[in-house]
Amino acid sequence: MHSIQLLAQLVKTNINTDSKQRSLDDMIKQKTKKYASTDPRQVKLSESIVKDLIIECGLPVPLIDQNGFKNFMQTVDPI
């Protein structure tokens, strides 16, 4: 139990030994940013979804609207 209290105190006080490193509290509160539609990473992900999943695997296009797919993509690319 003591280690949990210590961790909670560290997060609460934002103790940070590296000034470039964000605190855990900041990371938890961070809003998810989306790529611009022309961002090279976005283009590559979109092309891969269409080519590899929709065409090659024969998965239905509405797959991208399902929560499971969105959760998977958040795991793949957690921006």
N, C-alpha and C positions, 0 to 999 in steps of 0.2 A: 504494500500500500504506500510505503514511503516513496518509492520511485515514481509512482503515479503523481503524487503530490509535488515532487520535485519537477517533473516534466511540466505539470500545469503551471507551476510558478515561473519556469523558464519561458514558457509561451506567453504568460501574462505580462512579464516584465520585458519581453522582447530582447533577451540577452543574445547578443550577436557578436562573435569574435571577428568576423570578416565583414567589413563595411559594405562590400558588394553583394553579400549573401542576404537574401530576403528572409524575414522571420517566418516561422511557421504560421503565425497568426495572419500575416499579410498574404501568404499563399492560399490560405483557406478562404479569405475574403475576396480574392482576385476574381474578377469577372472574366468569363471566357471570351476571348477575342476571336473573331472569324477572319479567315484569309480573304483578301480581295479576290474577285473572280478571275483576275489576270495574274495573281501570284503564282509563280512556277510550281510551288508545292500543291496549291489548290488544283491547278491544271493537271498535274501528274496524278493526284488522287482521283479526280473525276474521270480521267481517261482510263485509269486502272479499274475503277468500279464498273464502267460501261463495258470495257473490253474483256476483263477477266471474270467478273461476276455475272453481268447481264448476258453477254454474248457467249463466252466460253462455257460457263457453268449453267446457262439457261435459266438463271433466276429471274423472277418477275420484277419489272421496273418498280412497282409499288413497294418493294422491299425497302427502299431508301426512306420511306415514310414511317416504318415500324420502329418502335422504341428500342427493340433489341439491336437493330442495325445501328441506330444512333449511339447507343451505349458502346457497341463494338468499335465504332469509329472514334469515340472519345478515348477508348483504350489505345487504339492504334496511333492516334495523333492528338494527344491531350494538350492542345494549345491553351 
